[in-house]
């Protein structure tokens, strides 16, 4: 028997037949409470195959970063040339008043046989990172915002929306604390200050959102100020005096007169400069204040991510209203497993004393290094596994030439990562485009919708689980997927042609993008032409954002030129038909509603809408769920905490699933109220189409419609 077959046979039957077992009994593994289905074999939070090792936050890109360890060579439903399987990660955030569902993302994983790297070490686990953008709630620096985040990892089942207590079968749950970047001061911050003096003062509401100006550059505290601040906090002189000592003991040019003044300054503060030099000479890789705990690759965005735990409330040279200090993270790679490290760059994280806002189990930050991997790929039948390394150094930049050098505070961490398969990109390769998150080759030229087997290219997520063709809506992002180096610096123009009314629109708005450090800038533009920037200036490769409207068909024309003034033929052109759908199902009230293709409605037949019933009654009603590009419908009962879990409205459509739309006249639904407490309730019907909204997986046009009743 081959080693490969032996490994495959070692995968548990519950893992191999996971989808079939769940289809027969949704509670086969016992992770659901208060349901009629009885578990057959209880498996909850099994981390034998995958595990979350860190959840951090990147201040520059405003992204949550969950690090996922893939531990085994098999058990992921196929090799890299197959569809494999998915690790789904749903994120929640708690600002202090309860958990909020932020949404989910996914990672495509595969069976990848274990091999050894150039040092003879096994390349498992493989470390992936799931990045998720958030819209953070921030305050002025005087009021640190330190929310708690939760990530639920689930293999091949998407964690329940809105349910922070949902338990994965194969998967994991991890929580951590993050700190959000403070915003500039606005008038409401003055209100907070004033109310701190006089809680009874009333401020007119029209002043609550006034902007009082830019965020000032925070001051850098003097050595005297820092020494005084830390006098009773047991922070070592070798910590807060590091930069002074390093400046004069690192082997560089020494000005003796300045050194004497510095020693005198220390002496006046009753701290010993010479003794601190001796202590720092012996200090190597101290992790009592900060430590890199996780390192991996977001292989969708192709960002390396290192997650750092900050362990103490003090020792970072000042609070959020000061300059604080920096955690420097240098990134290294051995892409081709030659045991030779290549320096990639250094990223900085600004850290501060958070004092009483500091949580007992620390705070997690993530450093992100975008990497262009277009020339480091292998084809799918030859997995590309690379070694990466990070070096963490507090307040002193680490070496750019020696990957083993580490002094003072920080640590070194290595990991093995998998690079997404594909072809290497030669210099003259024309831009490979994504429109609405979909590769142009996966958009049907005849319909303007996705082909049935389309994926979100940068997410590795299937567009529609039922293999239906999908239109587009909302913000349609246009991205360069990959590009030959000779095209960098060329210019492009984007023209839209409305097929239905012959309207022609040339897009010439300013486009703001982030560079590799997370800083925003406008893409260079001359008239209607924009310049293709380097990877470092635009690692996400966004070249345009079209805020679409209506439901017409459009053609998108993209032409590339060496210069905007060049009269020669374009160096490359792309023409793609796009079908829009920006209309959610419509509720009654619109003239001719009953003739509309996109519509939603719900009523109670037994007794009528908003009537009284007795607990235990069966309530019967009718509903309409229709759309030209129908996606799904679902029912819910609110308030949900008053209704037992088994009390779900059931649609009366033979052989129905949530993906089947109703007939022209609608269909019946029924609700068994047995076990429900006396209360006022509503039955909510949600109907969603399958349009790709805002270029984002899982976002569609949807509409809710409710009908109420009372139980006595």
Secondary structure by P-SEA (a helix, b strand, c coil): ccaaaaaaaaccccccaaaaaaaacccccccccccccccccccccccccccccbbbbbcccbbbbbbbbbccccccccccccccccbbbbbbbbcccbbbbccbbbbbbcbbbbbbcccccccccbbbbbbbbbbcccccccbbbbbbbbbbbbccccccccccccccccccccccccccccccccaaaaaaaaaaaccccccccccccccccccccbbbbcaaaaaaaaccccccccccaaaaaaaccccccccaaaaaaaaaaaaaacccaaaaaaaaaacccccccccccccccccccbbbbbbbbbccccccccccccccccbbbbbbbccccccbbbbcbbbbbbbccccccccccbbbbbbbbbbbcccccccccbbbbbbbbbbbbcccccccccccccccccccccccccccbbbbbcccccccccccccccccccccccccccccccccccccccccbbbbbbccbbbbbccccccccccccbbbbbbccccbbbbbbbccccccccccccccccccccccccccccccccccccccccccbbbbbbbbbbbccccccccccbbbbbbbbbbcccccccccccccccccccccccccccccccccccbbbbbbbbbbccccccccccccccccccccbbbbbcccccccccccccccbbbbbbcccccbbbbbbbbbbbcccccccccccccbbbbbbbbccc
